[in-house]
């Protein structure tokens, strides 16, 4: 529950973005269904504005989870092997 609370501010900021959103998952070692739901909802809202959610640098176990639930198949989600680069 505490982890979900920490996601609230970054998700709100992502919803204000004027371009595609990149989520750097390279340091994430484990995840639960609440993260997947949050990412799916974010992707759906971004898609409504013509934007894409890029999931970057997921560790093998996180990538397996994303692919296992089909998050990467949502229209506004792209799964990248590389970690996000600050720019």
C-alpha atoms as a printed R data frame, in Angstrom:
   type eleno elety resid chain resno      x       y       z
1  ATOM     1    CA   UNK     A     1  0.000   0.000   0.000
2  ATOM     2    CA   UNK     A     2  2.826   2.410   0.830
3  ATOM     3    CA   UNK     A     3  4.418   1.763  -2.549
4  ATOM     4    CA   UNK     A     4  1.178   2.597  -4.338
5  ATOM     5    CA   UNK     A     5  1.055   5.886  -2.429
6  ATOM     6    CA   UNK     A     6  4.554   6.762  -3.632
7  ATOM     7    CA   UNK     A     7  3.425   6.274  -7.240
8  ATOM     8    CA   UNK     A     8  0.610   8.787  -6.992
9  ATOM     9    CA   UNK     A     9  2.698  11.929  -7.591
10 ATOM    10    CA   UNK     A    10  4.747  10.565 -10.544
11 ATOM    11    CA   UNK     A    11  1.593   9.226 -12.181
12 ATOM    12    CA   UNK     A    12 -0.121  12.602 -11.773
13 ATOM    13    CA   UNK     A    13  2.908  14.288 -13.340
14 ATOM    14    CA   UNK     A    14  2.874  11.801 -16.225
15 ATOM    15    CA   UNK     A    15 -0.748  12.642 -16.917
16 ATOM    16    CA   UNK     A    16  0.257  16.289 -17.367
17 ATOM    17    CA   UNK     A    17  2.929  15.438 -19.944
18 ATOM    18    CA   UNK     A    18  2.611  16.890 -23.413
19 ATOM    19    CA   UNK     A    19  4.470  14.015 -25.065
20 ATOM    20    CA   UNK     A    20  5.105  10.285 -24.636
21 ATOM    21    CA   UNK     A    21  5.988   9.091 -21.145
22 ATOM    22    CA   UNK     A    22  8.975   6.850 -20.360
23 ATOM    23    CA   UNK     A    23  8.967   4.783 -17.184
24 ATOM    24    CA   UNK     A    24 12.439   3.531 -16.270
25 ATOM    25    CA   UNK     A    25 11.980   0.111 -14.691
26 ATOM    26    CA   UNK     A    26 15.680  -0.767 -14.600
27 ATOM    27    CA   UNK     A    27 15.941  -0.646 -10.791
28 ATOM    28    CA   UNK     A    28 12.631  -2.391 -10.127
29 ATOM    29    CA   UNK     A    29 13.257  -5.884  -8.761
30 ATOM    30    CA   UNK     A    30  9.688  -6.961  -7.934
31 ATOM    31    CA   UNK     A    31  6.165  -5.798  -8.665
32 ATOM    32    CA   UNK     A    32  2.611  -6.726  -7.848
33 ATOM    33    CA   UNK     A    33 -0.722  -6.406  -9.578
34 ATOM    34    CA   UNK     A    34 -1.303  -2.867  -8.293
35 ATOM    35    CA   UNK     A    35  1.652  -1.603 -10.337
36 ATOM    36    CA   UNK     A    36  0.375  -3.356 -13.455
37 ATOM    37    CA   UNK     A    37 -3.092  -1.852 -12.954
38 ATOM    38    CA   UNK     A    38 -1.614   1.629 -12.425
39 ATOM    39    CA   UNK     A    39  0.493   1.343 -15.586
40 ATOM    40    CA   UNK     A    40 -2.477   0.058 -17.608
41 ATOM    41    CA   UNK     A    41 -4.667   2.942 -16.415
42 ATOM    42    CA   UNK     A    42 -1.909   5.446 -17.151
43 ATOM    43    CA   UNK     A    43 -1.474   4.011 -20.653
44 ATOM    44    CA   UNK     A    44 -5.206   4.223 -21.307
45 ATOM    45    CA   UNK     A    45 -5.339   7.873 -20.258
46 ATOM    46    CA   UNK     A    46 -2.226   8.723 -22.287
47 ATOM    47    CA   UNK     A    47 -3.714   7.003 -25.333
48 ATOM    48    CA   UNK     A    48 -6.777   9.253 -25.074
49 ATOM    49    CA   UNK     A    49 -4.373  12.152 -25.686
50 ATOM    50    CA   UNK     A    50 -2.458  10.452 -28.494
51 ATOM    51    CA   UNK     A    51  0.513   9.588 -26.316
52 ATOM    52    CA   UNK     A    52  2.418   6.373 -25.643
53 ATOM    53    CA   UNK     A    53  3.714   4.831 -22.425
54 ATOM    54    CA   UNK     A    54  7.238   3.455 -22.880
55 ATOM    55    CA   UNK     A    55  8.380   0.855 -20.336
56 ATOM    56    CA   UNK     A    56 12.166   0.847 -20.402
57 ATOM    57    CA   UNK     A    57 14.875  -1.351 -18.940
58 ATOM    58    CA   UNK     A    58 12.712  -3.940 -17.197
59 ATOM    59    CA   UNK     A    59 14.630  -6.707 -15.427
60 ATOM    60    CA   UNK     A    60 13.865 -10.206 -16.797
61 ATOM    61    CA   UNK     A    61 11.399 -11.052 -14.010
62 ATOM    62    CA   UNK     A    62  9.540  -7.756 -14.469
63 ATOM    63    CA   UNK     A    63  9.487  -8.163 -18.247
64 ATOM    64    CA   UNK     A    64  8.084 -11.671 -17.765
65 ATOM    65    CA   UNK     A    65  5.324 -10.259 -15.535
66 ATOM    66    CA   UNK     A    66  4.494  -7.504 -18.046
67 ATOM    67    CA   UNK     A    67  4.358  -9.996 -20.888
68 ATOM    68    CA   UNK     A    68  2.520 -12.582 -18.798
69 ATOM    69    CA   UNK     A    69 -0.404 -10.265 -18.096
70 ATOM    70    CA   UNK     A    70 -0.304  -8.758 -21.580
71 ATOM    71    CA   UNK     A    71  0.387  -5.172 -20.532
72 ATOM    72    CA   UNK     A    72  2.758  -4.783 -23.478
73 ATOM    73    CA   UNK     A    73 -0.112  -5.581 -25.866
74 ATOM    74    CA   UNK     A    74 -2.178  -2.542 -24.893
75 ATOM    75    CA   UNK     A    75 -2.350  -0.059 -27.784
76 ATOM    76    CA   UNK     A    76 -0.476   2.738 -25.990
77 ATOM    77    CA   UNK     A    77  2.250   0.609 -24.370
78 ATOM    78    CA   UNK     A    78  5.704  -0.075 -25.774
79 ATOM    79    CA   UNK     A    79  8.230  -2.291 -24.024
80 ATOM    80    CA   UNK     A    80 11.863  -1.331 -24.566
81 ATOM    81    CA   UNK     A    81 14.911  -3.337 -23.551
82 ATOM    82    CA   UNK     A    82 17.045  -0.300 -22.843
83 ATOM    83    CA   UNK     A    83 16.952   1.767 -19.671
84 ATOM    84    CA   UNK     A    84 15.587   5.282 -20.006
85 ATOM    85    CA   UNK     A    85 18.110   8.048 -20.558
86 ATOM    86    CA   UNK     A    86 17.540  11.398 -18.897
87 ATOM    87    CA   UNK     A    87 17.436  14.115 -21.438
